[in-house]
Amino acid sequence: MNSLEAALPQPLANQDDEVVFQEAWHAQIISLAFNLVERGQFSNVQWSDALGAELAKARDSDAPEDSNTYYCAALAALEALLNEQQSLTAETVDGRTEAWRSAYLHTPHGQPLELNR
């Protein structure tokens, strides 16, 4: 590996050199949760408890034990924490969800999504 290659971002890997995040949104969910903990939106304990509760729900519903199930549980935990704290109203979440859906449906393949404010 030359110095240029070493300077470029490399995929995050565990000890077995396997990619940790299979999808970009997996990394984004964890990053968002980490940043919200750092900013004091909720504590590490609250995050851990919420994630554990969502993983238990997934296990109880016989969801497959894979990375997608884990990150879906992480997303649900994050949504639950923000909802508990009433950080976001249902209208805000619904409006943003619709904006993403509309952007997705109206963006040509291969082009970046752009959200209007």
Secondary structure, 3 states (H helix, E strand, C coil): CCHHHHHCCCCCECCCCCECCCCHHHHHHHHHHHHHHHCCCCCHHHHHHHHHHHHHHHHHCCCCCCHHHHHHHHHHHHHHHHHHCCCCCHHHHHHHHHHHHHHHHHCCCCCCCCCCC
